[in-house]
Amino acid sequence: MESKTRILNAVKYIGGTILTIGIITFLLGFFVSNYGILTAIGIGAVMGAVFIFLIGLFFVASEAMVEKTSYHNKVVHKTEKRAP
């Protein structure tokens, strides 16, 4: 459980930081500056932050599903010998 919370916290802080930088860059490019490249960089940073957050959630969910599977109930195939 501890590793799940560590991954979620890391994804939350990294994604939030990149999202904030992206929003500020977008607003500077769209309203303040005449450079259109800042607007594009801001949009890309926001999309990247969302992507990082979703991939982090996917990792946590897949880890939870792997932990729930039972490794003790393995299927053993019996080999049958046929008479010649």
C-alpha positions in Angstrom: 0.0 0.0 0.0 2.9 2.3 0.7 4.3 2.1 -2.8 0.9 3.0 -4.3 0.7 6.2 -2.2 4.3 7.1 -3.0 3.6 6.7 -6.8 0.3 8.7 -6.5 2.0 11.5 -4.5 4.9 11.7 -7.0 2.5 11.8 -10.0 0.3 14.4 -8.2 3.2 16.8 -7.5 5.0 16.4 -10.8 1.8 16.6 -12.8 0.6 19.6 -10.8 3.9 21.5 -11.2 4.0 20.9 -15.0 0.3 21.8 -15.2 0.9 25.1 -13.4 3.9 25.9 -15.6 1.9 25.1 -18.7 -1.1 27.2 -17.7 1.2 30.2 -16.9 3.0 29.8 -20.2 -0.2 29.5 -22.1 -1.6 32.6 -20.5 1.6 34.6 -21.1 1.6 33.6 -24.8 -2.1 34.1 -25.4 -2.7 37.4 -23.6 0.6 39.2 -22.9 3.1 38.3 -25.6 2.8 38.4 -29.4 4.7 35.1 -29.7 2.4 32.3 -30.7 5.0 29.7 -29.8 4.5 30.3 -26.1 0.8 29.4 -26.5 1.7 26.2 -28.2 4.3 25.3 -25.6 1.7 26.0 -22.9 -0.8 23.8 -24.5 1.8 21.0 -24.9 2.8 21.3 -21.3 -0.8 21.0 -20.1 -1.4 18.0 -22.3 1.9 16.5 -21.0 0.9 17.0 -17.4 -2.5 15.3 -18.0 -0.7 12.4 -19.8 1.8 12.0 -16.9 -1.1 11.9 -14.4 -3.1 9.4 -16.4 -0.1 7.1 -16.9 0.6 7.2 -13.2 -2.9 6.3 -12.3 -2.7 3.4 -14.8 0.5 2.1 -13.1 -1.2 2.2 -9.7 -4.3 0.5 -11.0 -2.4 -2.2 -12.7 -0.3 -2.8 -9.6 -3.4 -3.2 -7.6 -4.8 -5.7 -10.1 -1.6 -7.7 -10.1 -1.6 -7.8 -6.3 -5.2 -9.1 -6.3 -4.5 -12.0 -8.5 -3.9 -15.3 -6.7 -0.6 -16.9 -7.6 -1.3 -19.9 -5.5 -4.0 -21.3 -7.7 -2.0 -22.4 -10.6 -3.5 -24.6 -13.3 -1.7 -27.9 -13.6 -2.4 -30.0 -16.7 -2.4 -33.7 -16.3 -0.8 -35.7 -19.0 -2.7 -38.8 -19.9 -0.8 -41.7 -21.3 -2.7 -43.5 -24.0 -2.4 -47.3 -24.5 -0.7 -48.3 -27.7 
